Amino acid sequence: MKILLTGATGFIGRHTVPLLLARGHQVTALARSIPPTLPAWWNEVQFIAAPIGNDDIVPPPSPDLLLHLAWPRLDDMASEFHLTEILPAQLRWLKMMIGAGVKRIIGAGTCFEYGKQEGCLSETSPPAPILAYAQAKHQLHLQLTEHIAQMPSPPLLQWVRIFYLYGAGQAQRSLMAQLDAAIDNGDPVFNMSPGDQQRDYLTVNEVARRLAILVEHPEVQGIVNCCRGVPITVRQLVEKRIAERGATLRLNLGYYPYPVYEPMAFWGSAQRLDPLLAEEL
Protein backbone atom coordinates (compact mmCIF):
# COMPACT_ATOMS: atom_id res chain seq x y z
CA MET A 1 0.00 0.00 0.00
CA LYS A 2 0.91 3.66 -0.28
CA ILE A 3 1.10 4.87 3.31
CA LEU A 4 1.44 8.42 4.61
CA LEU A 5 2.93 8.18 8.11
CA THR A 6 3.02 11.25 10.35
CA GLY A 7 5.40 11.56 13.27
CA ALA A 8 7.92 9.55 11.26
CA THR A 9 10.92 10.57 13.36
CA GLY A 10 9.08 10.33 16.70
CA PHE A 11 9.45 7.59 19.29
CA ILE A 12 7.02 5.17 17.63
CA GLY A 13 7.27 6.38 14.05
CA ARG A 14 11.01 5.82 13.64
CA HIS A 15 10.52 2.16 14.57
CA THR A 16 7.38 1.68 12.44
CA VAL A 17 8.69 2.99 9.11
CA PRO A 18 11.29 0.22 8.55
CA LEU A 19 8.77 -2.49 9.41
CA LEU A 20 6.30 -1.14 6.85
CA LEU A 21 9.04 -1.00 4.23
CA ALA A 22 10.07 -4.58 5.04
CA ARG A 23 6.47 -5.68 4.47
CA GLY A 24 6.54 -4.18 0.97
CA HIS A 25 4.65 -0.93 1.52
CA GLN A 26 5.54 2.46 0.02
CA VAL A 27 5.96 5.09 2.73
CA THR A 28 5.74 8.85 2.62
CA ALA A 29 7.20 9.98 5.94
CA LEU A 30 6.08 13.26 7.46
CA ALA A 31 7.74 14.97 10.43
CA ARG A 32 8.10 18.50 11.74
CA SER A 33 11.71 18.77 10.56
CA ILE A 34 14.58 16.81 9.05
CA PRO A 35 16.32 14.92 11.89
CA PRO A 36 19.97 15.84 12.61
CA THR A 37 20.94 12.18 12.21
CA LEU A 38 19.29 10.56 9.21
CA PRO A 39 17.70 7.15 9.90
CA ALA A 40 18.76 4.06 7.95
CA TRP A 41 15.48 4.10 6.00
CA TRP A 42 15.91 7.69 4.80
CA ASN A 43 16.59 6.87 1.13
CA GLU A 44 13.69 4.42 0.94
CA VAL A 45 10.92 6.93 1.67
CA GLN A 46 9.64 10.22 0.39
CA PHE A 47 10.14 12.64 3.28
CA ILE A 48 8.08 15.75 4.00
CA ALA A 49 9.29 18.20 6.65
CA ALA A 50 6.30 20.21 7.91
CA PRO A 51 4.28 20.48 11.12
CA ILE A 52 0.74 19.13 11.40
CA GLY A 53 -1.58 22.07 10.91
CA ASN A 54 0.24 23.30 7.84
CA ASP A 55 -2.59 23.62 5.35
CA ASP A 56 -0.17 23.28 2.44
CA ILE A 57 0.48 19.60 3.19
CA VAL A 58 -1.39 17.28 0.84
CA PRO A 59 -0.80 13.55 0.26
CA PRO A 60 1.60 13.11 -2.68
CA PRO A 61 -0.17 11.23 -4.25
CA SER A 62 -3.33 10.36 -2.34
CA PRO A 63 -2.32 7.45 -0.07
CA ASP A 64 -4.22 4.24 0.58
CA LEU A 65 -3.76 4.82 4.31
CA LEU A 66 -2.88 7.63 6.69
CA LEU A 67 -1.08 6.28 9.77
CA HIS A 68 -1.29 9.25 12.10
CA LEU A 69 1.24 9.12 14.95
CA ALA A 70 2.23 12.78 15.22
CA TRP A 71 1.50 14.67 18.44
CA PRO A 72 3.80 17.28 20.04
CA ARG A 73 4.38 18.39 23.65
CA LEU A 74 4.35 14.93 25.23
CA ASP A 75 6.74 16.23 27.87
CA ASP A 76 3.82 18.10 29.45
CA MET A 77 0.65 16.02 29.18
CA ALA A 78 -1.23 18.19 31.68
CA SER A 79 -0.92 21.38 29.63
CA GLU A 80 -4.13 22.91 28.29
CA PHE A 81 -2.16 23.56 25.10
CA HIS A 82 -3.17 20.05 23.99
CA LEU A 83 -6.82 21.13 23.97
CA THR A 84 -6.52 24.76 22.91
CA GLU A 85 -3.84 24.53 20.22
CA ILE A 86 -2.90 20.98 19.22
CA LEU A 87 -6.42 19.53 18.99
CA PRO A 88 -7.84 22.20 16.63
CA ALA A 89 -4.77 22.05 14.39
CA GLN A 90 -4.88 18.27 14.17
CA LEU A 91 -8.61 18.16 13.51
CA ARG A 92 -8.40 20.79 10.78
CA TRP A 93 -5.50 18.99 9.08
CA LEU A 94 -7.13 15.56 9.24
CA LYS A 95 -10.35 16.94 7.78
CA MET A 96 -8.28 18.42 4.97
CA MET A 97 -6.65 15.03 4.36
CA ILE A 98 -10.08 13.40 4.20
CA GLY A 99 -11.23 16.07 1.78
CA ALA A 100 -8.16 15.34 -0.34
CA GLY A 101 -9.24 11.74 -0.73
CA VAL A 102 -7.79 9.74 2.15
CA LYS A 103 -10.02 6.67 2.51
CA ARG A 104 -8.59 5.10 5.64
CA ILE A 105 -7.01 6.49 8.82
CA ILE A 106 -5.29 4.72 11.70
CA GLY A 107 -5.03 7.19 14.56
CA ALA A 108 -2.85 6.82 17.64
CA GLY A 109 -4.80 7.20 20.86
CA THR A 110 -3.66 6.53 24.42
CA CYS A 111 -4.59 4.30 27.34
CA PHE A 112 -4.95 7.52 29.35
CA GLU A 113 -8.28 7.96 27.58
CA TYR A 114 -9.62 5.38 30.07
CA GLY A 115 -8.78 7.69 32.99
CA LYS A 116 -8.51 6.14 36.46
CA GLN A 117 -10.47 2.95 35.83
CA GLU A 118 -8.98 -0.12 37.50
CA GLY A 119 -8.43 -3.66 36.22
CA CYS A 120 -8.51 -5.05 32.71
CA LEU A 121 -9.72 -2.44 30.24
CA SER A 122 -11.30 -3.57 26.99
CA GLU A 123 -12.06 -1.56 23.88
CA THR A 124 -15.65 -1.24 25.14
CA SER A 125 -14.60 0.31 28.46
CA PRO A 126 -15.98 3.88 28.60
CA PRO A 127 -13.44 6.69 28.19
CA ALA A 128 -12.98 9.01 31.16
CA PRO A 129 -9.81 11.02 30.44
CA ILE A 130 -8.29 13.24 33.11
CA LEU A 131 -5.09 14.59 31.54
CA ALA A 132 -5.47 17.38 29.00
CA TYR A 133 -3.44 15.29 26.55
CA ALA A 134 -5.83 12.35 26.90
CA GLN A 135 -8.88 14.61 26.71
CA ALA A 136 -7.54 16.08 23.47
CA LYS A 137 -6.91 12.63 21.98
CA HIS A 138 -10.41 11.51 22.97
CA GLN A 139 -11.96 14.64 21.49
CA LEU A 140 -10.03 14.14 18.26
CA HIS A 141 -11.43 10.61 18.00
CA LEU A 142 -14.98 11.77 18.76
CA GLN A 143 -14.94 14.72 16.39
CA LEU A 144 -13.37 12.74 13.57
CA THR A 145 -16.01 10.05 14.05
CA GLU A 146 -18.78 12.65 13.91
CA HIS A 147 -17.26 14.28 10.84
CA ILE A 148 -16.97 11.10 8.76
CA ALA A 149 -20.43 9.90 9.85
CA GLN A 150 -21.93 12.81 7.90
CA MET A 151 -20.15 11.85 4.67
CA PRO A 152 -21.89 9.83 1.92
CA SER A 153 -18.75 7.68 1.44
CA PRO A 154 -17.00 7.89 4.81
CA PRO A 155 -13.36 6.85 5.22
CA LEU A 156 -12.51 4.01 7.57
CA LEU A 157 -11.23 5.12 10.98
CA GLN A 158 -9.29 2.77 13.27
CA TRP A 159 -8.30 4.19 16.66
CA VAL A 160 -5.39 2.51 18.46
CA ARG A 161 -5.15 3.11 22.20
CA ILE A 162 -1.49 2.54 22.99
CA PHE A 163 -0.56 1.48 26.51
CA TYR A 164 2.85 1.93 28.18
CA LEU A 165 5.96 1.49 26.07
CA TYR A 166 9.71 1.83 26.36
CA GLY A 167 12.81 1.40 24.23
CA ALA A 168 15.37 3.18 22.08
CA GLY A 169 14.56 6.83 21.52
CA GLN A 170 12.20 7.26 24.47
CA ALA A 171 11.92 10.61 26.25
CA GLN A 172 14.76 11.20 28.67
CA ARG A 173 12.30 11.97 31.48
CA SER A 174 10.57 8.59 31.16
CA LEU A 175 11.09 5.93 33.83
CA MET A 176 13.16 3.47 31.79
CA ALA A 177 15.29 6.18 30.19
CA GLN A 178 16.13 7.54 33.64
CA LEU A 179 16.93 4.02 34.83
CA ASP A 180 19.27 3.37 31.90
CA ALA A 181 20.96 6.72 32.50
CA ALA A 182 21.47 5.85 36.17
CA ILE A 183 23.02 2.51 35.19
CA ASP A 184 25.25 4.16 32.58
CA ASN A 185 26.40 6.72 35.14
CA GLY A 186 27.20 4.04 37.70
CA ASP A 187 24.76 5.50 40.25
CA PRO A 188 24.52 3.42 43.44
CA VAL A 189 20.84 4.29 44.02
CA PHE A 190 17.80 4.77 41.80
CA ASN A 191 14.96 6.89 43.20
CA MET A 192 11.46 5.84 42.18
CA SER A 193 7.84 5.55 43.32
CA PRO A 194 6.76 2.67 45.62
CA GLY A 195 6.66 0.56 42.45
CA ASP A 196 3.67 -1.63 43.31
CA GLN A 197 1.50 -0.06 40.60
CA GLN A 198 0.41 -2.58 37.97
CA ARG A 199 0.82 -1.50 34.36
CA ASP A 200 0.78 -2.93 30.84
CA TYR A 201 4.14 -2.51 29.07
CA LEU A 202 5.38 -3.28 25.56
CA THR A 203 8.68 -2.42 23.93
CA VAL A 204 8.41 0.24 21.25
CA ASN A 205 9.56 -2.34 18.69
CA GLU A 206 6.59 -4.53 19.59
CA VAL A 207 4.19 -1.59 19.37
CA ALA A 208 5.59 -0.80 15.92
CA ARG A 209 5.17 -4.43 14.86
CA ARG A 210 1.55 -4.46 15.96
CA LEU A 211 0.84 -1.25 14.07
CA ALA A 212 2.47 -2.67 10.93
CA ILE A 213 0.26 -5.76 11.19
CA LEU A 214 -2.91 -3.71 11.78
CA VAL A 215 -2.14 -1.73 8.63
CA GLU A 216 -2.98 -4.87 6.65
CA HIS A 217 -6.27 -5.52 8.44
CA PRO A 218 -8.90 -2.88 7.63
CA GLU A 219 -11.61 -5.28 8.85
CA VAL A 220 -10.56 -4.66 12.50
CA GLN A 221 -12.56 -1.47 12.86
CA GLY A 222 -13.16 1.00 15.66
CA ILE A 223 -11.06 1.11 18.83
CA VAL A 224 -8.11 -1.27 19.15
CA ASN A 225 -6.01 -1.66 22.29
CA CYS A 226 -2.28 -1.96 21.67
CA CYS A 227 -1.06 -3.74 24.80
CA ARG A 228 0.37 -6.99 26.11
CA GLY A 229 -2.76 -7.85 28.06
CA VAL A 230 -0.73 -8.94 31.10
CA PRO A 231 0.02 -6.64 34.06
CA ILE A 232 3.45 -6.18 35.60
CA THR A 233 4.39 -4.02 38.57
CA VAL A 234 6.62 -1.05 37.92
CA ARG A 235 9.12 -2.49 40.38
CA GLN A 236 9.21 -5.83 38.52
CA LEU A 237 9.83 -4.02 35.25
CA VAL A 238 12.68 -2.00 36.77
CA GLU A 239 14.25 -5.04 38.42
CA LYS A 240 14.03 -6.96 35.13
CA ARG A 241 15.88 -4.16 33.34
CA ILE A 242 18.55 -3.99 36.03
CA ALA A 243 19.11 -7.74 35.69
CA GLU A 244 19.30 -7.46 31.88
CA ARG A 245 21.95 -4.75 32.22
CA GLY A 246 23.90 -6.65 34.87
CA ALA A 247 23.70 -3.65 37.18
CA THR A 248 23.71 -3.59 40.99
CA LEU A 249 22.16 -0.24 41.91
CA ARG A 250 19.76 -0.17 44.87
CA LEU A 251 16.13 0.91 44.49
CA ASN A 252 15.01 3.75 46.75
CA LEU A 253 11.30 2.87 46.72
CA GLY A 254 8.76 5.54 47.68
CA TYR A 255 11.04 8.48 46.93
CA TYR A 256 8.43 9.79 44.48
CA PRO A 257 4.67 9.71 45.12
CA TYR A 258 2.18 7.85 42.97
CA PRO A 259 1.10 9.83 39.88
CA VAL A 260 -2.24 11.42 40.69
CA TYR A 261 -3.68 10.83 37.21
CA GLU A 262 -3.16 7.05 37.14
CA PRO A 263 -5.06 4.20 38.84
CA MET A 264 -3.09 1.74 40.96
CA ALA A 265 -3.71 -1.26 38.74
CA PHE A 266 -4.81 -1.35 35.11
CA TRP A 267 -3.92 -3.19 31.95
CA GLY A 268 -5.47 -3.75 28.56
CA SER A 269 -7.41 -6.44 26.81
CA ALA A 270 -5.77 -7.22 23.46
CA GLN A 271 -8.68 -9.29 22.13
CA ARG A 272 -8.87 -7.43 18.81
CA LEU A 273 -5.16 -7.56 18.01
CA ASP A 274 -4.25 -10.98 19.42
CA PRO A 275 -5.86 -12.97 16.56
CA LEU A 276 -3.86 -10.95 14.02
CA LEU A 277 -0.64 -11.62 15.93
CA ALA A 278 -1.41 -15.34 15.99
CA GLU A 279 -1.71 -15.33 12.19
CA GLU A 280 1.86 -13.99 11.95
CA LEU A 281 3.33 -16.99 13.81
N, C-alpha and C positions, 0 to 999 in steps of 0.2 A: 504494500500500500504506500501511497504518498502521505507522509505524516508531517504535520507542523507541530513541533514540540517547543513550548515556551518554558522559560526557566532552564535552558539547556546547560548552563554552566553552574547552576545551583546544586545544592547537596544531593538531591535525588536525580535531577536531570542529567548531570555529568556521568552518572552510572547507568542511566536508562538508554541514552543514545547508542552506545556501542552494542547493547543487547538487541536493539531494534535493527541495527545494521546487520548484525550477525544472523538475524532471522530473515533477511532479504528485503527489508523495507527501505524505501527512500525517505530520508529525513531532511527537512528544513528546520534548522535549529535557530531559535530566537532567544536572545538574552539582552540585558540592558546595555552591555558593552562587550568589547572584545577582551577576553581574559589575558592577563599579563603573560601567563604560561599557556601555550596552546595545547589542548588535549590531543591524544593520539588519533582521535577520530576526525580531526579538523578538516583534512582534505577529502573526507568522504561525505561531507554534508554541504548544503548551501547554508551559509550563516547570515543572519540578519541581526545587526546591533541596533536595538531601539527599545525603549521602555514600553510596557503595556500602558495603554492610554493614548499612545501616539496614533492619531487618526489616519496617518499616512500609511500605516502597515496594512497590507493586504496579502492574502496567501498567494505565493508565486510558484506554480499556478494553484488553483483551488484544490486543497488537499482532500484526501478521502477521510482524514481524521485529524482533529485538533486535540492533542494531548496537552492539557493546560496545567502546568506545574508552577508557573511563576507567581510569586507573592513576596513583596518586600517587607522589611521591618520586622523580621521574626525575632530580633533581639529584644523587642519590647511588645509582647503580645497583649499587654493590658492597655496600650495606648488607644485613645479614641480615634487616632489617625486612621486605623484600619476601617472604621465605619464612615468617617467623614471624607476621607480622601481616596483610599485604596479601593474600597467597594464601588463607589460610583465610576471610577476610571475603568475598573475591570468589567463592570456590567456594560458600560458603553462600548468598550472594545469588543467584547464577546458578541453583543448584538450586531455590531458592524461585521464581524466575521460570519455570523449567521446570514446576514443580508448579502454577503459576498458569495454565499453558496456552500458554506461548510455544512455537511449533512450529518456529522457525528462528532460529539464532544465527550472526552473523558476529562472530568474535572477533579482536581485534588482537594478533598475535604480534610477534616481532622477529627480524631477521636474526641477532642475537646468539645465538639458539637453536642456530645451526650451530657456535658456538664458534670455534676457530682453524683451521678447514679452509680450504685455499687453492683458488683457481681459481673456476670457474663452479659455483655451487651450485643444484641443482634441488630441486624439492619432495620428491624421493625421497632426497636427501642425508640421512644420519643426523644427528639432533640431538646436540650435545655441548656444552651450555652451560657457561660458566665463571662469568660474572657472576651474582650472586644474583638480580638482576632477570630475567635470561634463564632461569635455573633455575626461578624462580617462574612465569614465563609458560609454560614447557614443562610444568611440573607441572599448571598449570591446564588446559592442553589435554589432557594425558593423563587427568587425573581426570574431566574433563567427558566425555571419550570413553568412559571406563569406566562412568560413571554412566548415560549415555543408552543404552549397549549393553544394559543390564539391563532397559530399559523395553519393554513390549509394542508401543507406538507411539512410537518415539524421535523427538525433534526432529532437524532437520537442523543439523549443525554445520559451518561453513566457517571455516577458520583462516588468517588473512592474515598472513604474515611480511613486515613492512614493513622495507625497507632504509633507507639514509640519506636524510634529507630536510632541506630548509631553506626559509626564507621568512618572511613576515610573522607575527609572534607567537612566533617560536622563542625558546628559553631564552637568556638573555643570556650564559650561559657557553659556548654552542655556538660552533663555529669561525666560521661565517658571521656570526653576530650580533656577535662580537668584531671581525671584520674590518670590518663596516659601522660599528661604533662608532669604530674607529680612523680610518676615512675621514672620518666626520662630525667628529671632533675635530681633523682635520688633522695626525695623527701622521705623522712622517717615516718611521718604521720599524714593521713588523709582525712580532712574534715568533711563530714557529710551529715545528712539527716539521720533519724533513728534507723532508717533502712528497712523497716518491716512493711512498707507499702508494697502491695502487689500490683504489678504492671504487666503489660503485654509488649514484649520487645522483639524486633526483627533487625537484622543487619540491613544497611542501606542497599547492599547488593541483592538481598532477597526481596526487598520492596521493589527494586527496579525489575527483577525477574518477574515478579507477579504482575506488574504493570505491563510488561512486554507480552505476557501471555494473555492478559485481558484485552489487549489491543486486537487480538485475533478472534475475540468472542463477543460480537455485538448483541448476541441473544441474551447475555447476562445484563439485564437492564436495571435501571434504578440505582439504589444505594448498594455499595459493595464495601464491606469491611476488608481492609488490608492489615492482617494481623496473624500472629501465630495461633491464637486460640487457646493458649496455655499460659497461666500466670506464673510469674517469678518475682520474688521479692527483690527490691533494689539492692539490698545487701548481698543476696546470692549472685546477682549479676556482677556486682563490683568484685566480690571474692573470686568469681570465675575468671574475670579479666586479670586480676592480680596473679592467679595461678598460671594463666596462659603466658603472661609476661615473665614469669619466674621471679616476681618481685617479693619483697618482704615487708613493705610498709604496713604500719598499724592503722586500723580504722578508728577514728575518733567519732563514734556514733552519737547522734543527738546534738552535734555542734550547731547544725542548722535546724530550724523548725520545719514542720510539714508544710508544703505549699498549700495555701488557703483555697486555691481554686481546683484542687484535685480530691477525689474520694480516696479512702484508704485502700480499697481493693476493687479493681475493675480490669477486665480484659475483654477481648472481642470474640465473637462467634464468626468463624471463617467459612460458614456453610455455603456461601455462594462462590467462593474462590477455590475451595478445597477440591471439588470435582475436576476443575480445570487443571490443577496441579497434578492430580492423579493421572490424568491423560498424558502428561509430559514424561512420566516415569517409563 
